[in-house]
Amino acid sequence: MRLPTARAAGVVELEIVVDAHERYPYKFADQQVRTVRRGLPCGDYAVNLDGRTVAAVERKSLADLVSSLTSGRLRFALGELATLPRAAVVVEDRYSQVFTLDRLRPATVADGLAELQIRYPAIPIVFCETRKLAEEWTYRYLAAARTWAETETAALQRIGLAAETHAEPVPDENTTAAPSTAEIRAWAPARVMTVPDRGRLRPEIHQAWRDAHPS
């Protein structure tokens, strides 16, 4: 199988930040990529725009996926990835291999992955059969995210590059007081909204609360 060498999303040279702790990182040798090694707050590979991380990919072998799922580390990692505008988990194996596990019940792993996808629907867990295909998918995903962040007005607002044009109005005496983060976390799940277990809440979650409390 020959993988395409065409530029992803038309990006001439994509800069990908590789986490300093990533062992045996992707080289992206067959693509027009420049890699930079430094610490990332979450994920193994990321792209930035004006100093802000706009997308990240967490890489997993099948063994690491199973280990982090059963230990709870994967849930924590997805909670951190959920604070970014775009994020994904890429697995260097086939989903069918989950059902060949012999040291752990395959149904336990399958159920755990399904539960995490329901809890974090915006973060896909993608099985890419081989390491080479996972590298290719990571490259094209990050290139698309970088282009999206540059061209989409909504994306720019979400990552805060156009925040000055969307200042919050000053509440008057008839406006409902702003809720605490804990209050919004308690309110959101009842509305089938995914909120991270820690960190700042996304702007659209605050907006959803305001829409639901117009008074």
Backbone as ProteinMPNN parsed JSONL, in Angstrom:
{"seq_chain_A": "MRLPTARAAGVVELEIVVDAHERYPYKFADQQVRTVRRGLPCGDYAVNLDGRTVAAVERKSLADLVSSLTSGRLRFALGELATLPRAAVVVEDRYSQVFTLDRLRPATVADGLAELQIRYPAIPIVFCETRKLAEEWTYRYLAAARTWAETETAALQRIGLAAETHAEPVPDENTTAAPSTAEIRAWAPARVMTVPDRGRLRPEIHQAWRDAHPS", "coords_chain_A": {"N_chain_A": [[0.845, -1.194, 0.0], [0.62, 2.148, -0.941], [1.118, 5.244, 0.502], [-0.328, 8.53, 0.234], [1.528, 11.406, -0.869], [0.828, 13.97, -1.133], [0.324, 17.353, -0.048], [-1.209, 17.834, 3.078], [-4.316, 19.332, 3.489], [-3.393, 21.397, 1.947], [-1.264, 22.678, 3.185], [1.898, 24.067, 3.146], [4.262, 23.665, 4.708], [3.929, 22.031, 7.555], [4.064, 22.712, 10.953], [4.593, 20.611, 13.579], [4.212, 20.038, 16.943], [5.953, 17.962, 19.043], [5.563, 16.034, 21.897], [7.863, 16.309, 24.565], [8.237, 14.1, 26.146], [7.548, 11.949, 24.638], [8.249, 8.759, 23.572], [10.058, 7.167, 20.967], [9.007, 8.781, 18.738], [6.742, 9.821, 16.057], [8.126, 10.464, 12.863], [7.29, 11.705, 10.542], [8.47, 11.626, 8.067], [7.926, 11.3, 5.363], [6.323, 13.361, 4.688], [5.487, 16.864, 4.326], [6.589, 18.248, 6.784], [7.614, 19.944, 9.717], [9.105, 19.207, 12.702], [8.947, 19.963, 16.202], [10.363, 19.593, 19.348], [9.003, 19.711, 22.504], [7.596, 20.182, 25.796], [4.213, 19.193, 26.216], [0.985, 20.137, 27.427], [-1.039, 18.274, 27.225], [-1.72, 15.315, 25.283], [0.256, 13.913, 22.542], [1.108, 14.914, 20.123], [0.834, 18.049, 18.513], [-0.647, 21.072, 17.127], [-0.102, 24.545, 16.781], [-1.442, 27.905, 16.934], [-0.604, 31.171, 16.716], [0.726, 30.891, 19.172], [-1.058, 29.407, 20.686], [-2.414, 26.248, 21.517], [-4.22, 24.492, 19.194], [-5.069, 22.002, 18.431], [-4.674, 18.541, 19.297], [-3.188, 15.282, 19.356], [-3.406, 12.186, 20.883], [-1.342, 9.431, 21.085], [-1.606, 5.894, 20.914], [-0.531, 2.573, 21.487], [-2.029, -0.687, 21.182], [-1.658, -2.142, 23.546], [-0.935, -0.104, 25.353], [-3.244, 1.398, 25.253], [-5.149, -0.338, 26.429], [-4.01, -0.684, 28.964], [-4.003, 1.967, 29.989], [-6.707, 2.444, 29.937], [-7.811, 0.627, 31.801], [-6.537, 1.455, 34.119], [-7.491, 3.978, 34.528], [-6.157, 6.153, 33.597], [-6.625, 6.874, 30.963], [-9.161, 8.032, 30.941], [-8.625, 10.339, 32.427], [-6.778, 11.545, 30.68], [-8.408, 12.097, 28.443], [-10.115, 13.926, 29.601], [-8.394, 16.109, 29.904], [-7.707, 16.579, 27.216], [-10.165, 17.414, 26.317], [-10.295, 20.075, 26.913], [-9.198, 21.436, 24.844], [-9.623, 23.044, 21.6], [-9.803, 21.141, 19.466], [-9.302, 17.61, 19.431], [-7.971, 14.259, 19.518], [-7.701, 10.667, 19.791], [-5.432, 8.31, 18.665], [-5.059, 4.985, 17.633], [-2.699, 2.45, 17.224], [-3.536, 0.053, 15.875], [-5.95, -2.534, 14.993], [-9.448, -2.382, 15.644], [-10.618, -4.832, 15.933], [-8.719, -6.342, 17.205], [-9.049, -5.936, 19.865], [-10.776, -7.882, 20.702], [-9.288, -10.128, 20.844], [-7.877, -10.234, 23.104], [-6.401, -11.839, 25.929], [-5.765, -11.607, 28.585], [-7.513, -10.032, 29.78], [-10.994, -9.424, 29.948], [-12.431, -9.084, 26.813], [-14.919, -7.764, 26.444], [-14.994, -6.028, 28.584], [-13.058, -4.121, 27.933], [-14.119, -3.154, 25.508], [-16.57, -2.103, 26.39], [-15.609, -0.144, 28.107], [-14.295, 1.626, 26.343], [-16.472, 2.421, 24.787], [-18.001, 3.753, 26.716], [-16.334, 5.925, 27.303], [-16.384, 7.246, 24.844], [-19.011, 8.097, 24.787], [-19.005, 9.786, 26.957], [-17.096, 11.662, 26.211], [-17.774, 12.816, 23.491], [-16.728, 14.52, 21.549], [-14.136, 13.833, 21.145], [-12.645, 11.766, 19.135], [-11.838, 8.265, 19.124], [-9.67, 6.66, 17.269], [-9.032, 3.837, 15.357], [-6.289, 2.696, 13.604], [-5.053, 0.526, 12.375], [-2.172, 0.116, 11.681], [1.067, 1.335, 12.773], [2.208, 3.033, 10.865], [-0.021, 3.9, 9.373], [-1.378, 5.194, 11.405], [0.344, 7.307, 11.914], [0.143, 8.678, 9.47], [-2.596, 9.378, 9.572], [-2.593, 11.05, 11.81], [-0.998, 13.192, 10.901], [-2.618, 14.29, 8.809], [-4.953, 14.915, 10.187], [-4.054, 16.874, 12.034], [-3.164, 18.833, 10.255], [-5.567, 19.551, 9.006], [-6.901, 20.589, 11.216], [-5.283, 22.781, 11.821], [-5.657, 24.405, 9.546], [-8.417, 24.811, 9.754], [-8.505, 26.31, 12.138], [-7.301, 28.636, 11.309], [-9.026, 29.678, 9.387], [-11.76, 29.565, 10.112], [-14.195, 31.557, 11.536], [-15.64, 30.991, 13.859], [-13.933, 29.184, 15.038], [-11.717, 30.778, 15.611], [-12.832, 32.476, 17.498], [-13.329, 30.625, 19.486], [-10.794, 29.775, 20.357], [-9.919, 32.087, 21.383], [-8.727, 34.156, 19.921], [-10.168, 36.215, 18.874], [-11.36, 37.457, 20.929], [-11.654, 40.027, 21.784], [-13.69, 41.129, 20.346], [-15.911, 40.072, 21.32], [-16.765, 40.757, 23.924], [-18.01, 40.264, 27.225], [-21.268, 41.373, 28.146], [-22.035, 43.955, 30.506], [-23.653, 43.032, 33.425], [-26.971, 44.02, 34.479], [-29.083, 45.092, 37.213], [-31.205, 43.372, 36.94], [-30.272, 41.104, 35.869], [-29.484, 37.654, 35.949], [-27.269, 36.403, 38.386], [-23.891, 35.487, 37.655], [-23.114, 32.039, 37.353], [-21.253, 29.723, 39.435], [-18.354, 27.735, 38.52], [-18.668, 25.147, 39.487], [-21.438, 24.99, 39.767], [-22.264, 25.082, 37.085], [-21.076, 22.724, 36.142], [-22.614, 20.86, 37.52], [-25.08, 21.37, 36.424], [-24.875, 20.951, 33.632], [-24.616, 18.079, 32.804], [-27.268, 17.125, 33.043], [-28.413, 18.213, 30.858], [-27.398, 16.795, 28.825], [-24.753, 17.45, 28.11], [-21.276, 17.512, 27.546], [-18.807, 18.034, 29.893], [-15.524, 18.941, 30.996], [-13.722, 17.223, 33.622], [-12.049, 18.763, 35.087], [-10.342, 21.977, 35.121], [-10.781, 24.869, 32.913], [-14.009, 25.778, 31.672], [-15.488, 25.359, 28.429], [-16.304, 28.113, 26.215], [-18.807, 27.807, 24.901], [-20.271, 26.27, 26.651], [-20.74, 27.933, 28.836], [-22.279, 29.768, 27.418], [-24.476, 28.215, 26.761], [-25.59, 27.863, 29.265], [-26.34, 30.504, 29.837], [-28.221, 30.88, 27.816], [-30.172, 29.167, 28.689], [-30.989, 30.423, 30.951], [-32.332, 33.036, 30.619], [-33.335, 35.162, 32.094]], "CA_chain_A": [[0.0, 0.0, 0.0], [1.368, 3.398, -1.012], [0.416, 6.369, 1.114], [-0.178, 9.75, -0.569], [2.529, 12.383, -0.43], [0.286, 15.316, -1.341], [0.209, 18.148, 1.171], [-2.49, 17.771, 3.778], [-5.03, 20.618, 3.58], [-2.669, 22.412, 1.196], [-0.255, 23.351, 4.014], [3.213, 23.875, 2.534], [5.1, 23.021, 5.72], [3.189, 22.019, 8.808], [4.871, 22.54, 12.167], [3.953, 19.754, 14.576], [4.91, 19.983, 18.218], [6.012, 16.605, 19.586], [5.795, 16.101, 23.335], [9.234, 15.961, 24.927], [8.253, 12.802, 26.813], [7.132, 10.917, 23.7], [9.306, 7.838, 23.176], [9.917, 6.676, 19.598], [7.967, 9.613, 18.114], [6.582, 9.831, 14.612], [9.096, 11.337, 12.173], [6.618, 12.364, 9.422], [9.556, 11.792, 7.097], [7.423, 11.308, 3.993], [5.396, 14.479, 4.539], [6.086, 18.191, 4.441], [6.379, 18.55, 8.197], [8.746, 20.317, 10.57], [8.756, 18.854, 14.072], [9.583, 20.674, 17.304], [10.191, 18.841, 20.587], [8.862, 20.427, 23.771], [6.547, 19.636, 26.643], [2.821, 19.53, 25.92], [0.118, 19.928, 28.592], [-1.793, 17.04, 26.984], [-1.493, 14.814, 23.942], [1.629, 13.623, 22.127], [1.404, 15.723, 18.937], [-0.081, 19.194, 18.531], [-0.381, 22.224, 16.269], [-0.386, 25.814, 17.45], [-1.731, 29.107, 16.161], [-0.295, 32.338, 17.535], [1.124, 30.494, 20.509], [-2.093, 28.64, 21.365], [-2.642, 24.912, 20.977], [-5.564, 24.402, 18.608], [-5.447, 20.595, 18.284], [-3.67, 17.59, 19.766], [-3.479, 13.863, 19.158], [-2.79, 11.251, 21.827], [-1.016, 8.186, 20.376], [-1.652, 4.706, 21.756], [-0.501, 1.205, 21.001], [-3.162, -1.381, 21.785], [-1.305, -2.476, 24.923], [-1.015, 1.115, 26.146], [-4.661, 1.765, 25.327], [-5.802, -1.196, 27.413], [-3.45, -0.38, 30.28], [-4.476, 3.28, 30.453], [-8.154, 2.356, 30.143], [-8.109, -0.084, 33.047], [-5.988, 2.201, 35.259], [-8.171, 5.259, 34.654], [-5.353, 7.229, 33.017], [-7.205, 7.312, 29.69], [-10.246, 8.958, 31.268], [-7.985, 11.6, 32.809], [-6.192, 12.142, 29.479], [-9.494, 12.651, 27.625], [-10.585, 15.126, 30.285], [-7.476, 17.196, 29.561], [-7.856, 16.864, 25.786], [-11.451, 18.089, 26.109], [-10.143, 21.522, 27.107], [-8.678, 22.007, 23.598], [-10.637, 23.182, 20.548], [-9.924, 19.881, 18.755], [-8.392, 16.588, 19.941], [-8.311, 12.893, 19.132], [-6.817, 9.573, 20.209], [-5.207, 7.407, 17.546], [-4.587, 3.687, 18.11], [-1.901, 1.802, 16.183], [-3.986, -1.332, 15.722], [-7.326, -2.698, 14.567], [-10.424, -2.545, 16.718], [-10.881, -6.267, 16.086], [-7.727, -6.929, 18.094], [-9.566, -5.851, 21.23], [-11.496, -9.114, 21.011], [-8.332, -11.233, 20.928], [-7.176, -10.115, 24.385], [-6.577, -13.027, 26.758], [-5.509, -11.313, 29.996], [-8.6, -9.158, 30.223], [-12.194, -9.706, 29.175], [-12.602, -8.128, 25.713], [-16.122, -6.95, 26.632], [-14.672, -4.963, 29.54], [-12.363, -3.071, 27.183], [-15.063, -2.579, 24.543], [-17.521, -1.281, 27.142], [-14.901, 1.029, 28.617], [-14.09, 2.545, 25.226], [-17.779, 2.979, 24.418], [-18.397, 4.709, 27.756], [-15.533, 7.14, 27.141], [-16.863, 7.965, 23.662], [-20.25, 8.775, 25.168], [-18.654, 10.866, 27.891], [-16.333, 12.68, 25.473], [-18.107, 12.574, 22.075], [-15.965, 15.381, 20.648], [-12.771, 13.324, 21.022], [-12.72, 10.433, 18.53], [-10.801, 7.256, 19.326], [-9.574, 6.139, 15.906], [-8.161, 2.679, 15.167], [-5.674, 2.877, 12.289], [-4.468, -0.727, 11.898], [-0.718, 0.033, 11.819], [1.731, 2.56, 13.21], [2.39, 3.905, 9.7], [-1.305, 4.527, 9.067], [-1.68, 6.108, 12.504], [1.162, 8.499, 11.669], [-0.478, 9.393, 8.356], [-3.854, 9.965, 10.042], [-2.242, 12.156, 12.717], [-0.546, 14.304, 10.07], [-3.727, 14.916, 8.089], [-5.873, 15.48, 11.18], [-3.491, 18.117, 12.567], [-3.156, 19.817, 9.175], [-6.938, 20.035, 8.851], [-7.218, 21.408, 12.388], [-4.541, 24.056, 11.695], [-6.359, 25.198, 8.537], [-9.701, 25.18, 10.366], [-8.293, 27.369, 13.121], [-6.932, 29.87, 10.607], [-10.043, 30.185, 8.469], [-13.107, 29.587, 10.648], [-14.436, 32.603, 12.523], [-16.048, 30.359, 15.112], [-12.745, 28.583, 15.645], [-10.913, 31.861, 16.169], [-13.487, 32.918, 18.726], [-13.227, 29.578, 20.495], [-9.456, 29.73, 20.932], [-9.663, 33.346, 22.045], [-7.984, 35.122, 19.126], [-11.046, 37.334, 18.545], [-12.137, 37.676, 22.149], [-11.925, 41.446, 21.993], [-14.923, 41.508, 19.655], [-17.014, 39.37, 21.967], [-16.699, 41.022, 25.35], [-19.245, 39.985, 27.93], [-21.989, 42.569, 28.546], [-22.08, 44.222, 31.945], [-25.003, 42.711, 33.887], [-27.655, 45.027, 35.27], [-29.644, 44.568, 38.449], [-32.196, 42.356, 36.629], [-29.611, 39.975, 35.251], [-29.145, 36.583, 36.866], [-25.856, 36.396, 38.738], [-23.118, 34.454, 36.963], [-22.977, 30.849, 38.197], [-19.905, 29.219, 39.653], [-18.007, 26.61, 37.655], [-19.258, 23.942, 40.07], [-22.868, 24.994, 39.46], [-22.431, 24.725, 35.674], [-20.747, 21.299, 36.01], [-23.744, 20.085, 38.018], [-26.234, 21.618, 35.56], [-24.661, 20.512, 32.245], [-24.936, 16.682, 32.46], [-28.714, 16.924, 32.908], [-28.762, 18.686, 29.505], [-26.618, 15.936, 27.926], [-23.594, 18.206, 27.645], [-20.034, 16.993, 28.081], [-17.932, 19.033, 30.491], [-14.326, 18.308, 31.542], [-13.738, 17.04, 35.066], [-11.242, 19.806, 35.711], [-9.934, 23.032, 34.205], [-11.751, 25.864, 32.474], [-15.093, 25.302, 30.821], [-15.489, 25.964, 27.11], [-17.232, 29.247, 26.116], [-20.159, 27.43, 24.499], [-20.978, 25.742, 27.817], [-21.241, 29.123, 29.536], [-23.333, 30.36, 26.611], [-25.655, 27.365, 26.901], [-26.201, 28.183, 30.571], [-26.992, 31.816, 29.71], [-29.413, 30.699, 26.971], [-31.182, 28.474, 29.484], [-31.379, 31.29, 32.055], [-32.368, 34.378, 30.014], [-33.703, 36.212, 33.044]], "C_chain_A": [[0.879, 1.243, 0.0], [0.529, 4.521, -0.429], [0.643, 7.626, 0.282], [0.885, 10.67, 0.011], [2.048, 13.811, -0.649], [0.157, 16.04, -0.004], [-1.171, 17.992, 1.795], [-3.058, 19.171, 3.894], [-4.301, 21.744, 2.863], [-1.602, 23.15, 1.979], [1.122, 23.03, 3.467], [4.162, 23.171, 3.487], [4.395, 23.142, 7.066], [4.151, 21.829, 9.968], [4.063, 21.743, 13.184], [4.816, 19.725, 15.828], [4.809, 18.565, 18.75], [6.348, 16.696, 21.063], [7.193, 15.59, 23.669], [9.333, 14.591, 25.579], [7.86, 11.649, 25.88], [8.326, 10.061, 23.288], [9.015, 7.303, 21.777], [8.84, 7.471, 18.844], [7.875, 9.41, 16.612], [7.578, 10.823, 14.014], [8.43, 12.168, 11.075], [7.597, 12.603, 8.278], [9.065, 11.901, 5.669], [6.472, 12.469, 3.72], [6.128, 15.804, 4.745], [5.804, 18.745, 5.839], [7.698, 18.966, 8.834], [8.331, 20.038, 12.005], [9.58, 19.656, 15.068], [9.323, 19.878, 18.572], [10.088, 19.804, 21.772], [7.678, 19.84, 24.544], [5.172, 20.119, 26.228], [1.98, 19.288, 27.171], [-0.739, 18.672, 28.467], [-1.561, 16.619, 25.541], [-0.015, 14.596, 23.655], [2.072, 14.464, 20.938], [0.383, 16.847, 18.884], [0.307, 20.204, 17.471], [-0.84, 23.471, 17.001], [-0.745, 26.892, 16.446], [-1.544, 30.293, 17.085], [-0.028, 31.96, 18.987], [0.108, 29.688, 21.279], [-2.246, 27.28, 20.697], [-4.073, 24.813, 20.471], [-6.013, 22.958, 18.399], [-4.308, 19.721, 18.777], [-4.15, 16.175, 19.514], [-2.706, 13.067, 20.203], [-2.581, 9.93, 21.096], [-1.024, 7.012, 21.355], [-1.369, 3.445, 20.942], [-1.69, 0.508, 21.646], [-2.879, -1.71, 23.248], [-1.413, -1.256, 25.829], [-2.459, 1.574, 26.306], [-5.366, 0.968, 26.417], [-5.323, -0.874, 28.818], [-3.983, 0.942, 30.826], [-5.98, 3.285, 30.678], [-8.469, 1.73, 31.497], [-7.587, 0.656, 34.276], [-6.706, 3.515, 35.505], [-7.399, 6.414, 34.04], [-5.949, 7.755, 31.711], [-8.352, 8.281, 29.926], [-9.679, 10.338, 31.636], [-7.418, 12.314, 31.584], [-7.265, 12.761, 28.599], [-10.074, 13.903, 28.279], [-9.706, 16.331, 29.989], [-7.6, 17.57, 28.086], [-9.136, 17.637, 25.501], [-11.367, 19.59, 26.314], [-9.628, 22.213, 25.85], [-9.799, 22.156, 22.575], [-10.866, 21.887, 19.768], [-8.906, 18.892, 19.325], [-8.884, 15.219, 19.524], [-7.313, 11.936, 19.756], [-6.676, 8.637, 19.014], [-4.561, 6.131, 18.078], [-3.898, 2.961, 16.958], [-2.271, 0.313, 16.048], [-5.426, -1.34, 15.239], [-8.243, -2.853, 15.776], [-10.69, -4.032, 16.966], [-9.904, -6.93, 17.043], [-8.143, -6.838, 19.566], [-10.168, -7.191, 21.646], [-10.604, -10.352, 20.972], [-7.579, -11.203, 22.255], [-7.451, -11.35, 25.241], [-6.32, -12.774, 28.243], [-6.582, -10.413, 30.603], [-9.812, -9.462, 29.358], [-12.365, -8.664, 28.072], [-13.821, -7.225, 25.894], [-15.874, -5.805, 27.601], [-14.004, -3.793, 28.836], [-13.323, -2.372, 26.22], [-16.067, -1.669, 25.243], [-16.861, -0.011, 27.656], [-14.668, 2.067, 27.541], [-15.4, 3.211, 24.814], [-18.223, 4.027, 25.43], [-17.629, 6.02, 27.62], [-15.979, 7.939, 25.919], [-18.183, 8.668, 23.926], [-19.947, 9.969, 26.064], [-17.927, 12.008, 27.181], [-16.579, 12.509, 23.967], [-17.298, 13.405, 21.096], [-14.535, 14.893, 20.448], [-12.826, 11.914, 20.437], [-11.553, 9.544, 18.949], [-10.734, 6.459, 18.029], [-8.575, 4.98, 15.844], [-7.624, 2.702, 13.743], [-4.843, 1.689, 11.811], [-2.967, -0.847, 12.139], [-0.169, 1.366, 12.303], [1.873, 3.551, 12.048], [1.091, 4.62, 9.344], [-1.713, 5.513, 10.167], [-0.897, 7.415, 12.357], [0.563, 9.345, 10.552], [-1.766, 10.084, 8.795], [-3.579, 11.162, 10.934], [-1.825, 13.388, 11.929], [-1.72, 15.028, 9.415], [-4.755, 15.523, 9.043], [-5.346, 16.824, 11.688], [-3.43, 19.211, 11.501], [-4.547, 20.405, 8.979], [-7.321, 20.944, 10.007], [-6.526, 22.766, 12.31], [-5.233, 24.968, 10.689], [-7.699, 25.681, 9.063], [-9.54, 26.361, 11.312], [-7.951, 28.698, 12.457], [-8.104, 30.501, 9.872], [-11.436, 30.315, 9.059], [-13.261, 30.649, 11.726], [-14.805, 32.007, 13.875], [-14.849, 29.746, 15.821], [-11.884, 29.65, 16.296], [-11.516, 32.372, 17.464], [-13.268, 31.897, 19.836], [-11.849, 29.545, 21.132], [-9.012, 31.089, 21.437], [-8.928, 34.384, 21.238], [-8.837, 36.317, 18.737], [-11.897, 37.698, 19.749], [-12.5, 39.142, 22.341], [-13.208, 41.895, 21.316], [-16.147, 40.869, 20.28], [-16.937, 39.542, 23.475], [-18.053, 40.757, 25.991], [-19.946, 41.292, 28.308], [-21.983, 42.718, 30.063], [-23.494, 43.947, 32.433], [-25.626, 43.862, 34.657], [-28.307, 44.346, 36.453], [-30.676, 43.471, 38.193], [-31.598, 41.089, 36.015], [-29.255, 38.93, 36.294], [-27.646, 36.572, 37.128], [-25.143, 35.246, 38.032], [-22.925, 33.253, 37.88], [-21.514, 30.502, 38.417], [-19.641, 28.068, 38.689], [-18.635, 25.322, 38.167], [-20.747, 23.855, 39.749], [-23.114, 24.586, 38.003], [-22.112, 23.251, 35.459], [-21.921, 20.429, 36.466], [-24.951, 20.198, 37.082], [-26.093, 20.945, 34.2], [-25.018, 19.055, 31.977], [-26.421, 16.41, 32.291], [-29.204, 17.369, 31.536], [-27.99, 17.907, 28.452], [-25.488, 16.735, 27.288], [-22.347, 17.649, 28.316], [-19.181, 18.136, 28.623], [-16.712, 18.325, 31.062], [-14.406, 18.223, 33.06], [-12.945, 18.11, 35.794], [-10.904, 20.861, 34.663], [-11.072, 23.96, 33.815], [-12.814, 25.234, 31.594], [-15.069, 26.041, 29.491], [-16.525, 27.082, 27.029], [-18.649, 28.842, 25.761], [-20.968, 26.83, 25.648], [-21.541, 26.892, 28.647], [-22.404, 29.745, 28.763], [-24.611, 29.544, 26.718], [-26.368, 27.631, 28.228], [-26.952, 29.516, 30.492], [-28.269, 31.708, 28.874], [-30.56, 30.048, 27.764], [-31.702, 29.307, 30.656], [-31.451, 32.743, 31.555], [-32.711, 35.489, 30.996], [-32.559, 36.575, 33.971]], "O_chain_A": [[1.774, 1.38, 0.834], [-0.622, 4.722, -0.816], [1.706, 7.775, -0.32], [1.108, 10.706, 1.221], [2.783, 14.761, -0.378], [-0.086, 15.422, 1.033], [-2.183, 18.019, 1.094], [-2.374, 20.092, 4.341], [-4.556, 22.917, 3.133], [-1.076, 24.153, 1.497], [1.484, 21.861, 3.335], [4.798, 22.185, 3.114], [4.288, 24.229, 7.633], [4.957, 20.898, 9.969], [2.98, 22.159, 13.595], [6.008, 19.421, 15.768], [3.712, 18.026, 18.893], [7.311, 17.362, 21.442], [7.648, 14.58, 23.133], [10.401, 13.979, 25.569], [7.844, 10.493, 26.303], [9.298, 10.568, 22.727], [7.865, 7.02, 21.441], [7.867, 6.889, 18.364], [8.799, 8.9, 15.977], [7.839, 11.882, 14.585], [8.943, 13.226, 10.711], [7.56, 13.637, 7.611], [9.721, 12.532, 4.84], [5.883, 12.551, 2.643], [7.241, 15.844, 5.269], [4.921, 19.578, 6.043], [8.755, 18.414, 8.53], [7.324, 20.566, 12.478], [10.741, 19.986, 14.823], [8.178, 19.519, 18.848], [10.987, 20.611, 22.005], [6.869, 19.094, 23.993], [4.979, 21.296, 25.925], [2.234, 18.333, 27.904], [-1.122, 18.073, 29.472], [-1.248, 17.444, 24.683], [0.853, 15.03, 24.414], [3.265, 14.706, 20.755], [-0.795, 16.635, 19.174], [1.433, 20.205, 16.975], [-1.826, 23.459, 17.736], [-0.402, 26.808, 15.267], [-2.225, 30.418, 18.103], [-0.497, 32.624, 19.912], [0.368, 29.31, 22.421], [-2.212, 27.17, 19.472], [-5.024, 25.023, 21.224], [-7.203, 22.705, 18.21], [-3.137, 20.093, 18.696], [-5.35, 15.902, 19.465], [-1.502, 13.257, 20.381], [-3.529, 9.368, 20.547], [-0.52, 7.115, 22.473], [-1.9, 3.272, 19.845], [-2.3, 1.055, 22.565], [-3.76, -1.573, 24.097], [-1.923, -1.354, 26.946], [-2.849, 2.076, 27.36], [-6.094, 1.532, 27.234], [-6.12, -0.799, 29.753], [-4.371, 1.024, 31.992], [-6.481, 4.039, 31.512], [-9.296, 2.246, 32.249], [-8.138, 0.5, 35.365], [-6.555, 4.112, 36.571], [-7.911, 7.531, 33.963], [-5.802, 8.933, 31.386], [-8.5, 9.254, 29.185], [-10.196, 11.368, 31.204], [-7.552, 13.53, 31.452], [-7.059, 13.847, 28.056], [-10.479, 14.835, 27.585], [-10.205, 17.446, 29.839], [-7.597, 18.753, 27.746], [-9.192, 18.423, 24.556], [-12.284, 20.313, 25.925], [-9.617, 23.443, 25.785], [-10.817, 21.47, 22.669], [-12.008, 21.565, 19.441], [-7.785, 19.274, 19.662], [-10.061, 15.035, 19.215], [-6.231, 12.331, 20.189], [-7.671, 8.221, 18.421], [-3.627, 6.188, 18.879], [-4.44, 2.867, 15.857], [-1.406, -0.561, 16.103], [-6.048, -0.288, 15.093], [-7.843, -3.396, 16.806], [-10.959, -4.434, 18.098], [-10.218, -7.965, 17.631], [-7.638, -7.583, 20.406], [-10.078, -7.583, 22.809], [-11.089, -11.48, 21.056], [-6.731, -12.059, 22.503], [-8.575, -11.851, 25.283], [-6.622, -13.629, 29.074], [-6.546, -10.086, 31.789], [-9.672, -9.729, 28.165], [-12.437, -7.471, 28.368], [-13.771, -6.047, 25.54], [-16.466, -4.734, 27.467], [-14.324, -2.632, 29.091], [-13.337, -1.144, 26.132], [-16.379, -0.587, 24.746], [-17.463, 1.063, 27.645], [-14.824, 3.263, 27.789], [-15.437, 4.408, 24.529], [-18.76, 5.069, 25.054], [-18.197, 7.098, 27.799], [-15.959, 9.169, 25.944], [-18.449, 9.723, 23.351], [-20.562, 11.027, 25.937], [-18.122, 13.178, 27.512], [-15.672, 12.096, 23.244], [-17.188, 13.039, 19.926], [-13.792, 15.479, 19.661], [-13.036, 10.955, 21.18], [-10.425, 10.012, 19.108], [-11.635, 5.676, 17.727], [-7.416, 5.129, 16.232], [-8.396, 2.725, 12.784], [-4.007, 1.846, 10.921], [-2.526, -1.823, 12.747], [-0.85, 2.39, 12.252], [1.683, 4.755, 12.222], [1.102, 5.814, 9.045], [-2.322, 6.545, 9.885], [-1.416, 8.494, 12.643], [0.482, 10.568, 10.662], [-2.007, 11.237, 8.438], [-4.259, 12.183, 10.829], [-2.244, 14.502, 12.245], [-1.799, 16.255, 9.468], [-5.362, 16.545, 8.725], [-6.095, 17.798, 11.765], [-3.623, 20.387, 11.81], [-4.694, 21.615, 8.806], [-7.991, 21.957, 9.806], [-7.107, 23.783, 12.686], [-5.385, 26.164, 10.937], [-8.077, 26.832, 8.842], [-10.339, 27.297, 11.293], [-8.275, 29.761, 12.985], [-8.173, 31.723, 9.746], [-12.233, 31.106, 8.556], [-12.533, 30.639, 12.719], [-14.332, 32.469, 14.913], [-14.755, 29.782, 17.048], [-11.376, 29.457, 17.401], [-10.796, 32.666, 18.419], [-13.047, 32.264, 20.991], [-11.739, 29.309, 22.335], [-7.872, 31.249, 21.872], [-8.53, 35.41, 21.789], [-8.298, 37.339, 18.311], [-13.018, 38.186, 19.606], [-13.506, 39.471, 22.969], [-13.761, 42.935, 21.673], [-17.275, 41.087, 19.836], [-17.033, 38.566, 24.219], [-19.1, 40.992, 25.389], [-19.284, 42.232, 28.749], [-21.934, 41.734, 30.8], [-24.445, 44.545, 31.931], [-24.947, 44.586, 35.385], [-28.108, 43.151, 36.673], [-31.003, 42.713, 39.106], [-32.309, 40.139, 35.688], [-28.786, 39.26, 37.384], [-26.846, 36.715, 36.202], [-25.713, 34.173, 37.836], [-22.608, 33.421, 39.057], [-20.643, 30.942, 37.666], [-20.568, 27.496, 38.115], [-19.085, 24.493, 37.375], [-21.263, 22.768, 39.488], [-24.05, 23.841, 37.713], [-22.794, 22.583, 34.681], [-22.193, 19.386, 35.871], [-25.741, 19.263, 36.954], [-27.071, 20.424, 33.664], [-25.689, 18.797, 30.978], [-26.805, 15.56, 31.487], [-30.277, 16.959, 31.094], [-27.936, 18.324, 27.295], [-25.295, 16.696, 26.073], [-22.357, 17.349, 29.51], [-18.871, 19.086, 27.904], [-16.84, 17.21, 31.567], [-15.065, 19.037, 33.706], [-13.15, 18.337, 36.987], [-11.145, 20.667, 33.471], [-12.186, 23.847, 34.326], [-12.551, 24.278, 30.865], [-14.679, 27.207, 29.427], [-17.544, 27.008, 27.717], [-19.604, 29.446, 26.25], [-22.199, 26.871, 25.632], [-22.682, 26.833, 29.106], [-23.386, 30.192, 29.355], [-25.707, 30.104, 26.761], [-27.597, 27.624, 28.296], [-28.06, 29.643, 31.013], [-29.273, 32.354, 29.175], [-31.737, 30.334, 27.544], [-32.708, 28.965, 31.277], [-30.695, 33.59, 32.032], [-32.398, 36.652, 30.74], [-32.712, 37.444, 34.829]]}, "name": "protein", "num_of_chains": 1, "seq": "MRLPTARAAGVVELEIVVDAHERYPYKFADQQVRTVRRGLPCGDYAVNLDGRTVAAVERKSLADLVSSLTSGRLRFALGELATLPRAAVVVEDRYSQVFTLDRLRPATVADGLAELQIRYPAIPIVFCETRKLAEEWTYRYLAAARTWAETETAALQRIGLAAETHAEPVPDENTTAAPSTAEIRAWAPARVMTVPDRGRLRPEIHQAWRDAHPS"}
